[in-house]
Amino acid sequence: MTRKPPYANVIAGLALFIALGGTAAAAATLERDSVGSPQIRADAVRSPEIRSDAVRSSEIRDESILLGDLSPGARTALGTKLRFAQEVATEVTVCPGKDLTACPTLLQRTLAPGSWLIQAKLVAFTPDGTANAFDNRCGLVTSDAVPGPRVLDEARVSDLGNDGDMTPIALLGVVTGVEGNPAVGLRCTLGEFEAMELEDLKITAVEVGSVTGL
């Protein structure tokens, strides 16, 4: 009389066969680098599946991670150390001369008490080729109540070139030991009968513990 194998043995053997067969099939049909982001289901890869230190800064494209991508806890932690303001585009108001503190603010960022490292970036151009006066300049200005507005950094934009030519501008400044709620802003001078426009305006302020060497 033929003995039938126990049910548990049959199931175990079948599971082993499927597991081995599935692995072999996968190894035989998947080529190296053949699985990309289109083949990965949304939310299929979570933090437990990622090896520690597997994703480094070099693998992350600049400005690809936005504030909304961070957890509420991370946003709260960064909120006390990092502040920024940005504007897609704006037109410069006529403000003749060299005194940036007398010109209207085009983009502004308020600061909390403390010391801050501030960077501003923008792109300037003249839509009709008229903004070419030697004294034209853009700068980073702080509006401290005492001693009053002061220029942290500035760049001359007297040669914007022909219509449509873009001139990138980068500004850097440090504000130390401020009290109250001061603000920093981008300002530009511009002569009469001239036209200047700015694009990609951005102010980034990072709170620092201390500043030396000034």
Secondary structure by P-SEA (a helix, b strand, c coil): ccccccaaaaaaaaaaaaaaaaaaaaaacccccccccccccccccccccccccccccccccccccccccccaaaaaaaccccccccccbbbbccccccccccccccccccccccbbbbbbbbbbbbccccccccccbbbbbbbcccccccccbbbbccccccccbbbbbbbbbcccccccbbbbbbbbbbcccbbbbbcbbbbbbbbbcccccc
